[in-house]
């Protein structure tokens, strides 16, 4: 099953993307958006931090899709 997310700030500002839902029926708390590879990955499961990736954190969910994600960091992995 997939859901839609919207990115706010950073290199993905304004993008609405479709991503798979996890087992908890919610998208991941944090994601990595890589504008060069045009990909989104679960930040909690990601091992390497690509130089071009930006970290986005899920905001409180108040309504239907899309889920909102706020830009946090481009240079430093916040999960370390």
N, C-alpha and C positions, 0 to 999 in steps of 0.2 A: 504494500500500500504506500502511496506517496502523498505528500502534502506540499503546499506552497509556502515559501518564506520570502520576506522582503528585507533587503539590506539597507541600512541607514549609515551614511558617512563612509569615509575611506574610499578605496578604489572601486568598490561595488555599489556605491551609493545609487539608490533608486532601482536596482535590479530586483525582479521577482523571479525566483527560481523554484523548480520542483525538485524535491529530495525524498528519498525513502524514509519511512517512519521506522523507529526502533521498536523493540519489543514492548516498551511502555506506551506505545501509541502516541508518542510525542517526538518531535525532532530533537536532535542532540542539544545540550545546554550551550555548547560552544562549537563553532565550525571554523574551518580554514577555507577561505576563498582565495584561489590562485588565479588572478586575472590573465596571466600568461598562458596557463594551461586551460583556462576557462573551466575550472572544476571546483567542487565543494566537497569537503571531507569532514568527518566527525573529528573534532580536535582532541577528544579524549582517547581515540583509538589511533591517532596519527603518531608515528614514530619520528619522522624527519620533519624539519621546519623549513620548507623552501624559502629562499630569499625573497621571492615575489609574492608570498602568501600574506594575507591579512587575517587577523583573528576577529571574529564577531561573536558576541554573547547574546543569547536569547533573552528577550525582555519578558516581563509578566504578560501572560496571554489573557486578553480580556474579551475576545470575540472569535468569530470564525476565522478561517484562513484569510490572508496569509499571516503566518507567525512573523513577528518583527525581531530583527537582530540588529544590535548596535555595534558599530566599529569600536574596537578596543586597542589594537596594536598592529603595527606593520613590521617592526624590527625585532621584537623580543617575544619569545613564546611565553605567555602568561601561565602556562600549566607546569612549568619546571620548578 
